[in-house]
Amino acid sequence: MTGRRTAAVACSVVAMSVALPGAVGTAVANPQVGSCTKSYTLYDKAGLSFDPAAVAIFDVIDTNHNGLICFKPYPNGDHAGHAGNLVDDKAGPH
């Protein structure tokens, strides 16, 4: 009976070690630099020419200075002269 128990424990340890790396990988919620979460779209300064207010503050938002930011249009149109929300492409979940 001891041999069966040892085999069962060994099987459980192997199963956990195989499953654990996948679980750890899915726990990371932050997007990679150069990407945006699903609700935002990646833009460079030229691509935001439809929103002059966004172009004006682009360099302030682009804190990692890679020339890319994430933009999400406001659902109800322009608000106070801005067409949407801007975040740097290295920002956390939005």
Z-matrix of the N, CA and C atoms (Angstrom, degrees):
N
C 1 1.444
C 2 1.524 1 111.19
N 3 1.321 2 117.54 1 -29.06
C 4 1.450 3 121.02 2 -179.18
C 5 1.529 4 110.77 3 -66.88
N 6 1.320 5 116.80 4 -37.18
C 7 1.458 6 121.22 5 178.88
C 8 1.528 7 111.79 6 -63.17
N 9 1.318 8 117.03 7 -40.98
C 10 1.466 9 120.78 8 178.05
C 11 1.529 10 110.98 9 -65.83
N 12 1.311 11 115.50 10 -41.13
C 13 1.464 12 118.98 11 -179.26
C 14 1.524 13 110.22 12 -65.97
N 15 1.302 14 117.95 13 -41.70
C 16 1.465 15 121.75 14 178.00
C 17 1.518 16 110.29 15 -62.27
N 18 1.310 17 117.05 16 -41.63
C 19 1.469 18 120.62 17 178.53
C 20 1.518 19 110.77 18 -65.17
N 21 1.331 20 117.65 19 -39.46
C 22 1.464 21 121.00 20 179.84
C 23 1.524 22 110.52 21 -66.36
N 24 1.333 23 117.40 22 -42.11
C 25 1.463 24 121.21 23 178.25
C 26 1.524 25 109.72 24 -64.40
N 27 1.317 26 118.02 25 -43.98
C 28 1.465 27 121.75 26 179.25
C 29 1.521 28 110.75 27 -61.53
N 30 1.330 29 116.80 28 -40.48
C 31 1.462 30 121.01 29 177.87
C 32 1.522 31 110.60 30 -63.36
N 33 1.329 32 117.10 31 -41.88
C 34 1.464 33 121.30 32 179.72
C 35 1.517 34 111.21 33 -64.12
N 36 1.327 35 117.70 34 -41.29
C 37 1.461 36 121.66 35 179.49
C 38 1.523 37 110.27 36 -64.47
N 39 1.304 38 117.62 37 -42.95
C 40 1.467 39 121.11 38 178.57
C 41 1.519 40 110.36 39 -63.79
N 42 1.314 41 118.15 40 -43.73
C 43 1.463 42 121.84 41 -179.85
C 44 1.524 43 110.65 42 -62.71
N 45 1.318 44 117.41 43 -40.97
C 46 1.463 45 120.90 44 178.94
C 47 1.524 46 111.01 45 -66.96
N 48 1.323 47 117.71 46 -39.92
C 49 1.468 48 120.06 47 -178.52
C 50 1.524 49 111.15 48 -69.89
N 51 1.313 50 118.12 49 -28.26
C 52 1.456 51 121.53 50 176.56
C 53 1.522 52 110.49 51 -76.62
N 54 1.311 53 118.37 52 -39.59
C 55 1.465 54 122.50 53 -177.16
C 56 1.526 55 112.34 54 -77.74
N 57 1.317 56 118.27 55 -32.08
C 58 1.456 57 121.62 56 -174.67
C 59 1.523 58 114.13 57 -61.40
N 60 1.334 59 121.35 58 -45.70
C 61 1.468 60 118.50 59 179.75
C 62 1.522 61 113.01 60 -59.19
N 63 1.299 62 119.21 61 -36.59
C 64 1.457 63 121.67 62 177.69
C 65 1.515 64 111.49 63 -66.42
N 66 1.320 65 116.69 64 -39.07
C 67 1.461 66 120.66 65 179.46
C 68 1.522 67 111.04 66 -66.87
N 69 1.310 68 117.17 67 -40.48
C 70 1.459 69 120.81 68 179.14
C 71 1.519 70 109.94 69 -65.96
N 72 1.314 71 118.39 70 -41.02
C 73 1.460 72 121.63 71 -179.34
C 74 1.520 73 113.30 72 -63.91
N 75 1.301 74 118.26 73 -33.64
C 76 1.458 75 120.67 74 -178.49
C 77 1.522 76 112.30 75 -82.11
N 78 1.336 77 118.20 76 -11.51
C 79 1.459 78 120.78 77 -178.94
C 80 1.524 79 112.24 78 -77.43
N 81 1.313 80 118.73 79 -16.91
C 82 1.454 81 122.14 80 -178.87
C 83 1.520 82 109.07 81 -77.60
N 84 1.342 83 116.68 82 119.55
C 85 1.461 84 120.77 83 -174.75
C 86 1.523 85 113.26 84 -103.63
N 87 1.326 86 118.21 85 -16.79
C 88 1.457 87 120.21 86 -177.09
C 89 1.519 88 111.41 87 -74.62
N 90 1.333 89 116.79 88 137.84
C 91 1.464 90 118.33 89 176.80
C 92 1.517 91 110.80 90 -71.99
N 93 1.317 92 116.99 91 156.59
C 94 1.457 93 122.20 92 176.17
C 95 1.522 94 109.10 93 -70.91
N 96 1.334 95 116.32 94 152.63
C 97 1.459 96 120.27 95 174.11
C 98 1.519 97 107.43 96 -58.56
N 99 1.322 98 116.75 97 134.81
C 100 1.457 99 121.31 98 -177.38
C 101 1.515 100 113.00 99 90.66
N 102 1.328 101 116.68 100 11.60
C 103 1.462 102 120.35 101 177.31
C 104 1.524 103 108.98 102 -141.34
N 105 1.318 104 115.21 103 165.42
C 106 1.459 105 121.90 104 -179.68
C 107 1.521 106 109.40 105 -127.13
N 108 1.319 107 115.61 106 160.92
C 109 1.462 108 119.32 107 173.11
C 110 1.526 109 108.59 108 -70.77
N 111 1.331 110 116.80 109 171.54
C 112 1.465 111 121.95 110 -173.67
C 113 1.521 112 114.53 111 -56.92
N 114 1.317 113 118.36 112 -34.50
C 115 1.461 114 119.73 113 -174.69
C 116 1.536 115 113.29 114 -82.56
N 117 1.319 116 118.08 115 -8.09
C 118 1.465 117 122.86 116 179.98
C 119 1.518 118 110.84 117 -113.88
N 120 1.341 119 115.70 118 157.39
C 121 1.461 120 122.28 119 177.81
C 122 1.520 121 108.90 120 -120.56
N 123 1.315 122 116.70 121 139.69
C 124 1.462 123 123.05 122 -178.78
C 125 1.527 124 110.37 123 -78.48
N 126 1.337 125 116.91 124 131.18
C 127 1.466 126 122.77 125 -179.87
C 128 1.521 127 110.65 126 -136.02
N 129 1.320 128 115.37 127 151.34
C 130 1.458 129 120.23 128 164.03
C 131 1.529 130 106.45 129 -100.82
N 132 1.331 131 116.57 130 176.77
C 133 1.465 132 119.86 131 -174.77
C 134 1.526 133 111.92 132 -60.93
N 135 1.325 134 117.68 133 -41.90
C 136 1.473 135 121.30 134 -179.28
C 137 1.527 136 111.08 135 -63.84
N 138 1.317 137 117.18 136 -35.22
C 139 1.466 138 121.02 137 -179.51
C 140 1.521 139 113.57 138 -69.03
N 141 1.328 140 116.72 139 -18.77
C 142 1.465 141 120.85 140 179.76
C 143 1.522 142 112.77 141 -94.85
N 144 1.315 143 117.79 142 16.64
C 145 1.463 144 120.74 143 -177.10
C 146 1.533 145 112.71 144 -59.83
N 147 1.331 146 118.25 145 -19.16
C 148 1.462 147 121.63 146 177.70
C 149 1.533 148 111.60 147 -71.51
N 150 1.347 149 118.04 148 -12.69
C 151 1.465 150 122.41 149 -179.71
C 152 1.528 151 109.16 150 -129.39
N 153 1.338 152 118.34 151 87.86
C 154 1.466 153 121.39 152 -178.08
C 155 1.535 154 113.59 153 -56.24
N 156 1.320 155 117.56 154 -32.65
C 157 1.467 156 119.90 155 178.31
C 158 1.534 157 110.78 156 -65.46
N 159 1.320 158 117.43 157 -36.85
C 160 1.470 159 121.49 158 177.98
C 161 1.524 160 110.38 159 -68.36
N 162 1.331 161 116.76 160 -40.87
C 163 1.471 162 120.82 161 178.21
C 164 1.530 163 109.69 162 -61.98
N 165 1.336 164 116.81 163 -38.93
C 166 1.461 165 121.32 164 -177.83
C 167 1.529 166 112.49 165 -63.34
N 168 1.327 167 118.04 166 -32.70
C 169 1.465 168 120.16 167 -178.69
C 170 1.533 169 113.28 168 -107.92
N 171 1.312 170 116.64 169 9.47
C 172 1.462 171 121.77 170 -176.81
C 173 1.530 172 111.73 171 -53.05
N 174 1.333 173 117.47 172 -48.49
C 175 1.461 174 121.03 173 -175.37
C 176 1.538 175 112.17 174 -65.99
N 177 1.313 176 117.67 175 -27.12
C 178 1.462 177 121.20 176 176.93
C 179 1.531 178 110.11 177 -73.78
N 180 1.319 179 116.82 178 -40.22
C 181 1.467 180 121.99 179 -179.18
C 182 1.532 181 111.16 180 -72.33
N 183 1.318 182 117.65 181 -35.52
C 184 1.469 183 122.94 182 -177.14
C 185 1.528 184 110.53 183 -77.79
N 186 1.335 185 116.71 184 71.40
C 187 1.463 186 121.29 185 -174.04
C 188 1.526 187 113.91 186 -69.60
N 189 1.324 188 118.85 187 -23.71
C 190 1.459 189 119.82 188 177.15
C 191 1.531 190 112.12 189 -92.72
N 192 1.328 191 117.32 190 1.07
C 193 1.471 192 124.81 191 173.13
C 194 1.532 193 113.80 192 54.42
N 195 1.329 194 116.54 193 38.75
C 196 1.466 195 119.11 194 176.02
C 197 1.524 196 112.09 195 -100.57
N 198 1.342 197 117.19 196 4.48
C 199 1.460 198 121.02 197 176.44
C 200 1.514 199 114.76 198 79.82
N 201 1.337 200 117.92 199 15.10
C 202 1.463 201 122.27 200 -178.53
C 203 1.524 202 110.20 201 -132.63
N 204 1.332 203 115.82 202 139.65
C 205 1.455 204 121.54 203 172.21
C 206 1.526 205 109.04 204 -138.31
N 207 1.317 206 115.59 205 167.77
C 208 1.462 207 121.85 206 178.10
C 209 1.525 208 108.47 207 -105.72
N 210 1.323 209 116.01 208 136.45
C 211 1.463 210 122.49 209 -176.63
C 212 1.517 211 109.45 210 -128.62
N 213 1.342 212 114.85 211 138.06
C 214 1.462 213 121.20 212 176.96
C 215 1.526 214 107.28 213 -131.66
N 216 1.331 215 118.83 214 115.31
C 217 1.466 216 119.95 215 -179.31
C 218 1.524 217 111.48 216 -65.97
N 219 1.324 218 114.80 217 145.22
C 220 1.464 219 119.09 218 175.49
C 221 1.528 220 108.64 219 -66.92
N 222 1.323 221 118.31 220 136.88
C 223 1.465 222 120.82 221 -175.88
C 224 1.526 223 114.11 222 -65.41
N 225 1.337 224 117.20 223 -25.37
C 226 1.466 225 120.12 224 -177.68
C 227 1.524 226 112.61 225 -106.87
N 228 1.318 227 117.57 226 22.95
C 229 1.460 228 121.24 227 178.93
C 230 1.520 229 112.79 228 88.08
N 231 1.318 230 115.22 229 -171.66
C 232 1.457 231 121.61 230 -176.74
C 233 1.523 232 112.19 231 -55.36
N 234 1.333 233 114.14 232 147.09
C 235 1.463 234 120.82 233 177.10
C 236 1.526 235 107.93 234 -137.96
N 237 1.303 236 117.12 235 116.88
C 238 1.466 237 123.42 236 178.79
C 239 1.531 238 111.54 237 54.39
N 240 1.319 239 116.17 238 40.27
C 241 1.455 240 120.67 239 177.14
C 242 1.514 241 115.71 240 83.19
N 243 1.326 242 117.75 241 5.05
C 244 1.468 243 121.71 242 178.86
C 245 1.527 244 109.47 243 -117.30
N 246 1.334 245 115.58 244 140.76
C 247 1.464 246 120.36 245 -178.50
C 248 1.524 247 112.95 246 -89.29
N 249 1.349 248 117.18 247 -15.37
C 250 1.453 249 118.47 248 -178.20
C 251 1.507 250 112.58 249 -175.28
N 252 1.318 251 114.84 250 -173.18
C 253 1.457 252 122.53 251 -179.03
C 254 1.528 253 109.88 252 -97.26
N 255 1.331 254 116.46 253 141.78
C 256 1.459 255 122.67 254 -179.88
C 257 1.520 256 109.95 255 -120.02
N 258 1.320 257 117.39 256 137.97
C 259 1.467 258 122.99 257 172.12
C 260 1.522 259 107.29 258 -141.61
N 261 1.323 260 115.76 259 153.04
C 262 1.464 261 118.82 260 177.07
C 263 1.530 262 109.04 261 -68.78
N 264 1.315 263 115.76 262 152.48
C 265 1.463 264 119.76 263 -177.64
C 266 1.519 265 113.50 264 -71.31
N 267 1.320 266 119.37 265 -3.03
C 268 1.456 267 121.23 266 174.88
C 269 1.518 268 112.05 267 -102.08
N 270 1.330 269 117.34 268 1.91
C 271 1.459 270 121.20 269 -177.44
C 272 1.513 271 111.24 270 -67.70
N 273 1.320 272 115.88 271 160.97
C 274 1.453 273 122.06 272 179.95
C 275 1.518 274 112.06 273 -70.91
N 276 1.321 275 115.90 274 -171.16
C 277 1.473 276 119.50 275 -178.21
C 278 1.522 277 112.73 276 -57.45
N 279 1.328 278 116.56 277 140.57
C 280 1.467 279 121.69 278 178.07
C 281 1.517 280 108.35 279 -132.36
